[in-house]
Amino acid sequence: MDGSFIFGGRVLEKQTDGVMTRSEKAEILGNYLSQEPENYRDTFKTDMYLFFDEDFTMDNPLLTFLDTFDNKKEIENWVDFVASQIVLKFDEECEQIGDFIGEFIQLNKI
């Protein structure tokens, strides 16, 4: 095989140089967000999971920000940071949780 593989009926290129594809990053994000919560902060991972419409494929335009990450640890650190910011700064009386999460995605694209 030439380094490509079939995913969801499409042929995708497999990275052989150690660089993660957006599909791989999306899978990591989806798996991390769907883990059982270990503490109060982790309960907000469910909100983040729903924000992405439970769609962790490369077709989801909300996941383009993943291109800024190089590895699994960076993705997990971002999730933990956003969840911590929700605990510390989110005010449900003044804003929607989706808007709050979206702001962090926009910041990450810069």
TIVEXTOR-130324 format. One line per 10 residues: number of its first residue (from 0); their letters; for each residue y, z, x of N, C-alpha, C, O. Coordinates in Angstrom, 1 decimal, always signed. Each point is the difference from the previous one (the first is absolute). Layout:
BEGIN
NUM = a = Y:Z:X:Y:Z:X:Y:Z:X:Y:Z:X | ...
REM end
This chain:
BEGIN
0 = mdgsfifggr = -1.2:+0.0:+0.9:+1.2:+0.0:-0.9:+1.2:+0.0:+0.9:+0.0:+0.5:+1.1 | +1.2:-1.0:-1.6:+1.2:-0.2:+0.8:+0.9:+1.1:+0.0:+1.2:-0.2:+0.3 | -1.6:+1.4:-0.7:+0.9:+1.1:+0.0:+0.7:+0.3:-1.4:+0.8:+0.8:-0.1 | -1.2:-1.6:-0.9:+0.5:+0.2:-1.3:-1.1:+0.6:-0.9:-1.1:-0.1:+0.3 | +1.6:+0.6:-1.4:-1.0:+0.5:-1.0:+0.5:-0.2:-1.4:+1.2:-0.2:-0.2 | -2.1:+0.4:-0.8:+0.4:-0.2:-1.4:+0.3:+1.3:-0.6:-0.9:+0.9:+0.1 | +2.0:-0.7:-0.8:+0.4:+1.2:-0.7:+0.6:-0.4:-1.3:+1.0:-0.7:+0.0 | -1.6:+1.1:-1.1:+0.5:-0.3:-1.3:+0.1:-1.5:-0.3:+0.9:-0.5:-0.6 | -1.8:-0.3:+1.2:-0.1:-1.4:-0.2:+1.0:-0.8:+0.9:+0.0:-1.2:-0.1 | +0.7:+1.9:+1.0:+0.9:-0.7:+0.9:-0.5:+0.2:+1.4:-0.7:+1.0:+0.3
10 = vlekqtdgvm = +1.0:-2.0:+0.5:-0.4:+0.1:+1.4:+1.2:+0.7:+0.8:+1.1:-0.4:-0.1 | -1.4:+1.5:+0.8:+1.0:+0.7:+0.7:-0.3:+0.0:+1.5:-1.2:-0.1:+0.4 | +2.2:+0.1:+0.4:-0.2:+0.1:+1.4:-0.3:+1.4:+0.5:+0.7:+0.9:-0.4 | -1.7:-0.8:+1.2:-0.3:+1.3:+0.6:+0.7:+0.1:+1.3:-0.1:-0.9:+0.9 | +0.9:+2.0:-0.7:+0.7:+0.2:+1.3:-1.0:+0.5:+1.0:-0.8:+0.9:-0.2 | +0.8:-1.6:+1.4:-1.0:+0.4:+1.0:+0.7:+0.7:+1.2:-0.6:+0.4:+0.9 | +1.9:-0.3:-1.0:+0.8:+0.5:+1.2:+0.4:+1.5:-0.2:+0.8:+0.5:+0.7 | -1.4:+0.1:-1.7:+0.3:+1.5:-0.2:+1.1:+0.2:-1.0:+0.3:+1.1:-0.3 | +0.4:-2.2:-0.1:+1.1:+0.2:-1.0:-0.6:+0.0:-1.4:-0.8:-0.8:-0.3 | +1.3:+1.8:-0.4:-0.5:+0.1:-1.4:+0.6:-1.0:-0.9:+1.2:-0.2:+0.1
20 = trsekaeilg = -1.9:-0.3:-1.1:+0.5:-0.9:-1.0:+0.7:+0.9:-1.1:-0.3:+1.2:-0.1 | +1.1:-1.9:-0.7:+0.6:+0.8:-1.1:-1.1:+0.4:-1.0:+0.1:+1.1:-0.6 | -1.2:-1.9:+0.5:-1.1:+0.4:-0.9:-0.6:+1.3:+0.5:-0.4:+0.9:-0.8 | +0.2:-0.8:+2.1:-0.6:+1.2:+0.6:+0.9:+1.2:-0.2:-0.5:+1.1:-0.3 | +1.8:-1.3:+0.5:+1.0:+1.1:-0.2:+0.0:+0.4:-1.5:+0.1:+1.2:-0.2 | -0.2:-2.2:-0.7:+0.1:+0.4:-1.4:-1.2:+0.8:-0.4:+0.1:+0.9:-0.8 | -1.3:-1.3:+1.4:-1.2:+0.8:-0.3:+0.1:+1.4:+0.5:-0.4:+1.0:-0.7 | +1.0:-0.8:+1.9:+0.2:+1.3:+0.5:+0.9:+0.8:-0.9:-0.2:+1.2:-0.3 | +1.3:-1.8:-0.1:+1.0:+0.7:-0.9:-0.7:+0.4:-1.3:+0.2:+1.1:-0.4 | -0.9:-2.0:-0.2:-0.7:+0.3:-1.3:-1.0:+1.1:+0.2:+0.0:+0.9:-0.9
30 = nylsqepeny = -0.7:-0.9:+1.9:-1.0:+1.0:+0.3:+0.6:+1.4:+0.2:-0.4:+1.0:-0.5 | +1.5:-1.0:+1.3:+0.7:+1.2:+0.3:+0.6:+0.6:-1.2:+0.0:+1.2:-0.2 | +0.6:-2.0:-0.7:+0.7:+0.5:-1.2:-1.0:+0.4:-1.0:+0.4:+0.8:-0.9 | -1.6:-1.2:+0.9:-1.0:+0.4:-1.0:-0.9:+1.1:+0.4:-0.9:+0.4:-0.7 | +1.2:+0.2:+1.9:-0.8:+1.2:+0.4:+0.4:+1.2:-0.9:+1.1:+0.1:-0.5 | -2.1:+0.8:+0.4:+0.2:+1.2:-0.7:+1.2:+0.8:+0.6:+0.0:+0.2:+1.2 | +0.9:+0.4:-2.0:+1.1:+0.8:+0.6:-0.5:+1.3:+0.6:-0.9:+0.6:-0.5 | +1.4:-0.4:+1.7:-0.3:+1.3:+0.7:+1.1:+1.1:-0.2:-0.3:+1.1:+0.2 | +1.5:-1.6:-0.7:+1.1:+1.0:-0.2:+1.0:-0.6:-1.0:-0.2:-1.1:-0.5 | +1.2:+1.8:+0.2:+1.0:-0.4:-1.0:+0.6:-1.4:+0.4:+0.2:-0.8:-0.8
40 = rdtfktdmyl = +0.2:+0.7:+2.1:+0.6:-1.3:+0.4:-0.9:-1.2:-0.3:+0.4:-1.0:-0.4 | -1.7:+1.2:+0.7:-1.0:-1.1:-0.2:-0.1:-0.4:-1.5:-0.4:-1.2:-0.2 | +0.8:+2.0:-0.7:-0.1:-0.4:-1.4:+1.0:-1.2:-0.3:-0.3:-0.7:-1.0 | +1.3:+0.6:+1.8:+0.9:-1.1:-0.2:-0.5:-1.4:+0.5:+0.6:-1.0:-0.3 | -1.7:+1.1:+0.9:-0.7:-1.3:+0.5:-0.4:-0.8:-1.3:-0.1:-1.2:+0.0 | -0.3:+1.9:-1.0:-0.4:-0.7:-1.3:+1.2:-0.7:-0.5:-0.2:-1.2:-0.5 | +1.4:+1.7:+0.5:+1.2:-0.7:-0.4:+0.2:-1.2:+0.8:+0.4:-1.1:-0.5 | -0.6:+1.2:+1.8:+0.2:-1.1:+0.9:-1.1:-1.1:-0.3:+0.3:-1.2:+0.0 | -1.5:+1.6:-0.2:-1.1:-0.9:-0.3:+0.4:-0.8:-1.3:-0.2:-1.2:+0.0 | +0.7:+1.9:-1.0:+0.4:-0.7:-1.2:+1.2:-0.9:+0.2:+0.1:-1.0:-0.7
50 = ffdedftmdn = +0.8:+1.4:+1.6:+1.2:-0.8:+0.3:-0.4:-1.4:+0.4:+0.6:-1.0:-0.3 | -1.7:+0.9:+1.1:-0.5:-1.3:+0.5:-0.9:-0.7:-1.1:-0.7:-1.0:+0.4 | +0.8:+1.4:-1.6:-0.8:-0.6:-1.1:-1.5:+0.0:+0.3:-0.7:-0.9:-0.5 | +0.3:+1.8:+1.3:-1.5:+0.1:+0.3:-0.5:-1.3:+0.6:-1.2:-0.3:-0.1 | +2.1:-0.5:+0.7:-0.3:-1.3:+0.6:+0.2:+0.0:+1.5:+1.1:-0.1:+0.5 | -2.2:+0.3:+0.2:+0.1:+0.1:+1.5:-0.6:-1.3:+0.6:-0.8:+0.1:+0.9 | +1.3:-1.2:-1.4:-0.4:-1.3:+0.6:+1.3:-0.6:+0.6:+1.1:+0.4:-0.2 | -1.4:-1.4:+1.1:+1.2:-0.6:+0.6:+0.8:-0.8:-0.9:+1.1:-0.5:+0.4 | -1.5:+0.3:-1.7:+0.8:-0.7:-1.0:+1.1:+0.8:-0.6:+0.9:-0.5:-0.6 | -1.0:+1.8:+0.8:+1.0:+1.0:-0.5:+1.3:-0.1:+0.8:+0.0:+0.5:+1.2
60 = plltfldtfd = +1.1:-1.0:-1.7:+1.2:-0.1:+0.8:+0.6:+1.3:+0.4:+0.9:+0.1:+0.9 | -1.2:+1.0:-1.6:+0.5:+1.3:+0.3:-0.6:+0.5:+1.4:+0.6:+0.9:+0.6 | -1.6:-1.6:-0.1:-0.7:+0.5:+1.2:+0.5:-0.7:+1.3:-0.5:+0.2:+1.0 | +1.5:-1.1:-1.2:+0.5:-0.7:+1.2:+0.6:+1.0:+1.1:+0.0:-0.3:+1.2 | +0.4:+1.5:-1.6:+0.5:+1.0:+0.9:-1.1:+0.4:+1.0:+0.3:+0.5:+1.1 | -1.5:-0.7:-1.4:-1.1:+0.4:+0.9:+0.0:-0.8:+1.3:-0.6:+0.4:+1.0 | +1.3:-1.5:-1.0:+0.1:-0.8:+1.2:+0.7:+0.7:+1.1:-0.1:-0.4:+1.2 | +0.9:+1.5:-1.5:+0.7:+0.7:+1.0:-0.9:+1.0:+0.7:+0.4:+0.6:+1.0 | -1.6:-0.4:-1.5:-0.9:+1.0:+0.6:-1.1:-0.7:+0.9:-0.4:-1.1:-0.3 | +0.0:+1.8:+1.4:-0.9:-0.6:+0.9:-1.4:+0.6:-0.1:-1.0:-0.6:+0.4
70 = nkkeienwvd = +0.8:+1.8:-1.0:-1.3:+0.6:-0.1:-0.1:+1.0:-1.1:+1.0:+0.2:-0.8 | -2.2:+0.3:+0.6:-0.3:+0.9:-1.1:+0.8:+1.2:+0.0:+0.5:+0.5:-1.0 | -0.3:+0.1:+2.2:+0.7:+1.2:+0.1:+1.5:-0.1:-0.5:+0.5:+0.9:-0.7 | +0.1:-2.0:+1.0:+1.4:-0.3:-0.4:+0.1:-0.1:-1.5:+0.9:+0.5:-0.6 | -1.9:-1.1:+0.0:+0.0:-0.1:-1.5:-0.2:+1.4:-0.6:+0.7:+0.3:-1.0 | -1.7:+0.4:+1.5:-0.2:+1.4:-0.5:+1.2:+0.9:+0.2:+0.4:+0.8:-0.9 | +0.3:-0.9:+2.0:+1.2:+0.8:+0.3:+1.1:-0.4:-1.0:+0.7:+0.9:-0.5 | -0.6:-2.2:+0.2:+1.1:-0.4:-1.0:-0.3:+0.6:-1.3:+0.9:+0.5:-0.7 | -2.2:-0.6:+0.2:-0.3:+0.6:-1.3:+0.3:+1.5:+0.0:+0.6:+0.5:-0.9 | -1.0:+0.2:+2.0:+0.2:+1.5:+0.0:+1.5:+0.3:+0.0:+0.5:+0.9:-0.6
80 = fvasqivlkf = +0.3:-1.8:+1.3:+1.4:+0.2:+0.1:+0.7:-0.2:-1.4:+0.8:+0.9:-0.5 | -1.2:-1.9:-0.2:+0.6:-0.3:-1.3:-0.4:+1.1:-1.0:+0.8:+0.5:-0.8 | -2.1:-0.1:+0.9:-0.5:+1.1:-0.9:+0.8:+1.3:+0.2:+0.4:+0.7:-0.9 | -0.1:-0.5:+2.2:+0.8:+1.2:+0.4:+1.4:-0.1:-0.6:+0.6:+1.0:-0.4 | +0.0:-2.2:+0.5:+1.3:-0.2:-0.5:+0.1:+0.2:-1.5:+1.0:+0.5:-0.5 | -2.1:-0.9:-0.2:+0.0:+0.2:-1.4:+0.0:+1.5:-0.3:+0.8:+0.4:-0.9 | -1.6:+0.4:+1.6:+0.0:+1.4:-0.2:+1.4:+0.6:+0.3:+0.5:+0.9:-0.8 | +0.1:-1.3:+1.8:+1.3:+0.6:+0.5:+1.2:-0.5:-0.8:+0.9:+0.8:-0.3 | -0.8:-2.1:-0.1:+1.2:-0.6:-0.4:+0.0:-0.6:-1.4:+1.0:-0.3:-0.6 | -2.2:+0.0:+0.1:-0.1:-0.7:-1.3:+0.5:+0.9:-1.2:-0.4:+1.1:-0.1
90 = deeceqigdf = +1.3:-1.7:-0.7:+0.5:+0.8:-1.1:-0.3:-0.8:-1.3:+0.7:-1.0:-0.3 | -1.7:+1.4:-0.4:-0.5:-0.8:-1.1:+1.0:-0.1:-1.2:-0.1:-0.9:-0.8 | +1.1:+1.8:+0.9:+1.1:-0.1:-1.1:+1.0:-1.1:+0.3:+0.7:-0.5:-0.9 | -0.6:+0.0:+2.2:+1.0:-0.9:+0.4:-0.6:-1.4:+0.3:+0.8:-1.0:+0.0 | -2.1:+0.9:+0.3:-0.5:-1.3:+0.4:-1.5:-0.1:-0.4:-0.6:+1.0:-0.3 | +0.1:-2.2:+0.4:-1.4:-0.3:-0.3:-0.7:+0.0:+1.4:+0.5:-0.3:+1.0 | -1.8:+0.8:-1.1:-0.8:+0.1:+1.2:-0.2:-1.4:+0.7:+0.0:-0.1:+1.2 | -0.1:-0.9:-2.0:-0.2:-1.4:+0.5:+1.2:-0.4:+0.8:-0.1:-0.7:+1.0 | +1.3:+1.0:-1.5:+1.2:-0.4:+0.7:+0.1:+0.8:+1.3:+0.4:-0.6:+1.1 | -0.8:+1.8:-1.1:+0.0:+0.8:+1.2:-0.9:-0.6:+1.1:+0.3:-0.1:+1.2
100 = igefiqlnki = -1.5:-0.2:-1.6:-1.0:-0.6:+0.9:+0.5:-1.4:+0.5:-0.1:-0.3:+1.2 | +0.6:-0.4:-2.1:+0.6:-1.3:+0.3:+1.0:+0.0:+1.1:+0.1:-0.9:+0.8 | +0.8:+1.9:-0.8:+1.0:+0.2:+1.0:-0.6:+0.1:+1.4:+0.5:-0.5:+0.9 | -1.6:+1.2:-0.8:-0.7:+0.2:+1.3:-0.6:-1.3:+0.5:-0.1:-0.3:+1.1 | -0.4:-0.5:-2.1:-0.5:-1.3:+0.4:+1.1:-0.9:+0.5:-0.2:-0.7:+1.0 | +1.3:+0.7:-1.6:+1.2:-0.8:+0.4:+0.4:+0.4:+1.4:+0.3:-0.8:+0.8 | -0.2:+2.1:-0.6:+0.4:+0.6:+1.3:-1.0:-0.5:+1.1:+0.5:-0.2:+1.1 | -1.7:+0.2:-1.4:-1.0:-0.4:+0.9:+0.0:-1.5:+0.4:-0.4:-0.4:+1.1 | +1.0:-0.4:-2.0:+0.0:-1.4:+0.3:+1.2:-0.4:+1.0:-0.1:-1.0:+0.6 | +1.0:+1.9:-0.5:+1.2:-0.2:+0.9:-0.4:+0.0:+1.4:+0.8:-0.3:+0.9
REM end
